[in-house]
């Protein structure tokens, strides 16, 4: 089976989005700075499934190539889905995207949609995503889902794209963990431009 | 003038000590894990001013050698001073140590003491420490002091020894910053064993 890996850009003070995030302000106040490194270098990296291309360091591009190349399915929370306004129907990665939610947004339910709305929790979402992904990886995009996976022992790896900014507030990556501690192992450190990629294995 | 640099081990979830820190539990619950990397390698690094020697990776030792070699004075908060029980009179680094406090612990006031107790705030402490340090660096040991320096525009650099553990609570490095954001620049990334050293310049 593939690996369940959280991947996202994170500020030095631990936020994946700034304060006051919501539709129209998807990354929260100042949160777009987390993506400054997407335009920090000379090497193009076309983001699979989208029309976007990053211009990043060669080292970052090689890492993303490797990671996105192994991607089989993605899981996000409803908040990220709403904030991104469903990526206009084209979630990054281009594969199946499972959205964990309490209620299904009927306007998004249509044939051929990349989205599956999962209303029976994160374990179900992981099970379904793994089934679709087969030997490929399941990427977790939302901090909230990563937290639930961590608590449920479902998270294998974390790829933190650490950005040298302190946002001062917002959506914390490590939150709602009920004071539990977790050990990780450093798998890989990649120096990009304006970003440090830190890949960890969750020790269980 | 020398550089004012915060240096400390920090958990992946942003804590410099675990919950319930205090005298007798200086690093808080589970916080000693932040120092696991002190015994992670083969290269000895005798900690200046103390009887302690780390056994760390060569890369870590070279970095610490460089950093501690430039050290001219240290500033800590009263909480760290009390938690460390004054390091038995021998603060790490072996140089002058300025303790920012509201009241002077008279039992620690004696001739030839490495400690200077500063009761008129962090700006005064930095000024005094810089004077003593001359061309050498001033190291900030406490998160609380680093926060005050950051807010006052007195912090030049941060050397974060990022440890792959989530402590789940404790003393946050980035806290009490009144929601302000800060930009940093990556100066250096060093891969140790059980630690990633991340050195940043604070952009002002």
Contacts between the chains, C-beta under 8 A, distances in Angstrom:
chain1	res1	chain2	res2	distance
A	12	B	160	7.7
A	12	B	174	7.2
A	12	B	184	6.5
A	12	B	200	7.4
A	13	B	14	6.5
A	13	B	173	7.6
A	13	B	174	3.6
A	13	B	177	8.0
A	14	B	13	6.6
A	14	B	14	4.6
A	14	B	174	7.1
A	18	B	181	7.8
A	19	B	179	7.0
A	30	B	181	5.3
A	33	B	181	7.8
A	33	B	183	7.7
A	160	B	12	7.7
A	162	B	198	7.4
A	164	B	183	7.2
A	164	B	184	4.0
A	164	B	185	6.1
A	164	B	186	5.3
A	164	B	200	5.5
A	165	B	181	6.6
A	165	B	182	7.0
A	165	B	183	5.5
A	165	B	184	6.6
A	166	B	174	5.5
A	166	B	177	7.0
A	166	B	181	5.9
A	166	B	182	4.3
A	166	B	184	7.2
A	167	B	181	5.3
A	168	B	174	7.9
A	168	B	177	5.4
A	168	B	178	7.6
A	168	B	179	4.6
A	168	B	180	5.1
A	168	B	181	4.5
A	168	B	182	7.5
A	169	B	179	5.0
A	173	B	13	7.6
A	174	B	12	7.2
A	174	B	13	3.6
A	174	B	14	7.2
A	174	B	166	5.5
A	174	B	168	7.9
A	177	B	13	8.0
A	177	B	166	7.0
A	177	B	168	5.4
A	178	B	168	7.6
A	179	B	19	7.0
A	179	B	168	4.6
A	179	B	169	5.0
A	180	B	168	5.1
A	181	B	18	7.8
A	181	B	30	5.3
A	181	B	33	7.8
A	181	B	165	6.6
A	181	B	166	5.9
A	181	B	167	5.3
A	181	B	168	4.5
A	182	B	165	7.0
A	182	B	166	4.3
A	182	B	168	7.5
A	183	B	33	7.7
A	183	B	164	7.2
A	183	B	165	5.5
A	184	B	12	6.5
A	184	B	164	4.0
A	184	B	165	6.6
A	184	B	166	7.3
A	185	B	164	6.1
A	186	B	164	5.3
A	186	B	191	7.6
A	186	B	194	7.2
A	186	B	196	6.4
A	189	B	189	6.6
A	189	B	191	4.9
A	189	B	196	5.6
A	191	B	186	7.6
A	191	B	189	4.9
A	194	B	186	7.2
A	196	B	186	6.4
A	196	B	189	5.6
A	196	B	196	7.8
A	196	B	198	6.4
A	198	B	162	7.4
A	198	B	196	6.4
A	200	B	12	7.3
A	200	B	164	5.5
